[in-house]
Amino acid sequence: MGDSQPKRIEERLARELGLALILLVLALAQVTLLTGPAGFSIPLLLVLAIARALVGAGTAEPVRGLMRGLWWAFYGGVALDLLSTMPLGSHALAHLLAVAVVGLAARRFAVERPLVPLLAVAFGTTIYEAVLALIALPAIGDWQTYALIVVLPSVLLALIPTLPVVAIIHRLARGG
């Protein structure tokens, strides 16, 4: 009888607050533990949000799955905004735009194939870095150099955890 009842607002609020706190802890780990000597860090929160949107796109309710990915992107972006020196909302905006574009584009592909998440994360990371560049450095004159120095290393670092993260999110989303 409890399964057929809609969740109470307190349960939904507790679940969302728990997710936001988990993503805040992961954001703290991303900016401290996952940062290399050159200053680049693995964009773990972006990979998580894209993975959540991709896994949701393969379900019977793809719009609901995309919305969950967008919520993850928003929470993760706000967490990164709180921990960075960028203008407040810049990471959240970049995450939301990247996950929305990738999530909508991925609806047409079989997300179970390993190449799809890798391409989605590469494309999403490129969007994310471009949005951050437009916010922080709106007068970039040489986009080719910026792409080689900033975007390419960020994309390569994002690809490292992609397949394990997608597998874990897939198991959590469909099994739980």
C-alpha positions in Angstrom: 0.0 0.0 0.0 2.9 2.4 0.7 4.3 1.9 -2.8 1.1 3.1 -4.5 0.9 6.3 -2.4 2.8 9.3 -3.7 5.8 10.3 -1.7 5.2 12.9 0.9 6.8 16.3 0.5 9.1 15.7 3.5 10.5 12.6 1.9 11.1 14.3 -1.4 12.7 17.3 0.3 14.9 15.0 2.4 15.9 13.1 -0.8 16.8 16.3 -2.7 18.7 17.7 0.3 20.7 14.5 0.6 21.5 14.5 -3.1 22.6 18.2 -2.8 24.9 17.4 0.2 26.4 14.3 -1.6 27.2 16.4 -4.6 28.6 19.2 -2.4 31.0 16.6 -0.9 31.9 15.4 -4.3 32.5 19.0 -5.5 34.9 19.4 -2.5 36.7 16.3 -3.5 36.8 17.4 -7.2 38.4 20.8 -6.4 40.9 19.4 -3.8 41.7 15.7 -4.3 41.1 15.4 -8.1 43.2 18.4 -9.1 46.5 17.7 -10.8 49.7 19.7 -10.6 48.9 21.7 -13.7 45.6 22.9 -12.1 43.3 20.8 -14.1 40.7 18.7 -12.3 38.6 15.8 -13.4 35.1 17.3 -14.0 33.4 14.5 -11.9 30.2 16.4 -11.3 29.7 17.1 -15.0 30.3 13.4 -15.8 27.8 12.4 -13.1 25.1 14.7 -14.4 25.6 13.6 -18.0 25.6 10.0 -17.0 22.4 10.5 -15.1 20.8 12.1 -18.1 22.0 9.4 -20.4 20.7 6.6 -18.2 17.4 8.4 -17.9 17.1 8.8 -21.6 17.1 5.0 -22.0 14.2 4.5 -19.7 10.4 4.3 -20.3 10.2 7.9 -19.1 13.1 9.7 -20.9 11.9 13.2 -20.0 11.9 12.3 -16.3 15.4 10.9 -16.6 16.6 14.1 -18.4 15.0 16.2 -15.6 16.9 14.2 -12.9 20.1 14.8 -14.9 19.4 18.5 -15.0 18.8 18.5 -11.2 22.1 16.8 -10.7 23.7 19.3 -13.0 22.2 22.2 -11.1 23.1 20.9 -7.6 26.7 20.1 -8.8 27.1 23.5 -10.5 25.9 25.4 -7.5 28.3 23.3 -5.3 31.2 24.2 -7.6 30.1 27.8 -7.6 30.3 27.9 -3.8 33.8 26.5 -3.9 35.3 28.6 -6.7 36.2 32.1 -7.5 34.0 32.2 -10.7 30.9 34.4 -10.7 28.0 32.7 -8.8 25.9 30.7 -11.2 28.6 30.2 -13.9 29.2 26.5 -13.2 25.5 25.9 -12.7 24.7 27.5 -16.0 27.5 25.7 -17.8 26.5 22.3 -16.3 22.8 22.9 -17.2 23.5 23.8 -20.8 25.9 20.9 -21.3 23.6 18.3 -19.8 20.5 19.7 -21.6 22.1 19.6 -25.0 23.7 16.2 -24.5 20.6 14.7 -22.9 18.3 15.9 -25.7 20.8 14.7 -28.4 21.3 11.3 -26.8 17.6 10.4 -27.0 18.2 9.2 -30.5 21.0 6.8 -29.7 21.4 3.5 -27.8 23.1 4.8 -24.7 24.1 1.2 -23.7 26.9 1.3 -26.3 30.2 2.5 -24.8 30.9 5.0 -27.5 27.8 7.0 -26.9 28.6 8.0 -23.3 32.2 8.8 -24.3 31.1 11.0 -27.1 28.4 12.6 -24.9 30.9 13.5 -22.2 33.4 14.8 -24.7 30.8 17.0 -26.3 29.3 18.1 -22.9 32.7 19.0 -21.5 33.4 21.1 -24.6 30.1 23.0 -24.1 30.9 23.4 -20.4 34.4 24.8 -21.0 33.1 27.1 -23.7 30.4 28.5 -21.5 32.8 29.1 -18.7 35.2 30.8 -21.1 32.5 33.1 -22.4 31.6 34.0 -18.8 35.1 34.5 -17.4 37.0 35.5 -20.5 34.5 37.0 -22.9 37.2 38.6 -25.1 39.1 35.5 -26.1 40.7 36.2 -29.4 42.4 32.9 -30.1 39.9 30.1 -29.6 42.2 27.5 -31.2 44.9 28.0 -28.6 42.3 28.0 -25.8 40.9 24.8 -27.1 44.3 23.1 -27.1 45.4 24.4 -23.7 42.2 24.2 -21.7 39.4 22.3 -23.5 41.4 19.3 -24.8 43.0 18.4 -21.4 39.6 18.9 -19.7 37.9 16.6 -22.2 40.6 13.9 -21.8 40.3 14.1 -18.0 36.5 13.8 -18.2 36.8 10.6 -20.3 38.8 8.8 -17.6 35.9 8.1 -15.2 33.1 8.1 -17.8 32.5 4.4 -18.4 32.7 3.4 -14.7 30.4 6.3 -13.7 27.9 5.4 -16.3 27.9 1.8 -15.2 27.4 2.8 -11.5 24.6 5.3 -12.3 23.0 2.7 -14.6 23.0 0.2 -11.8 21.7 2.7 -9.2 19.0 4.2 -11.4 17.6 1.0 -12.7 18.2 -1.3 -9.7 17.1 1.0 -7.0 
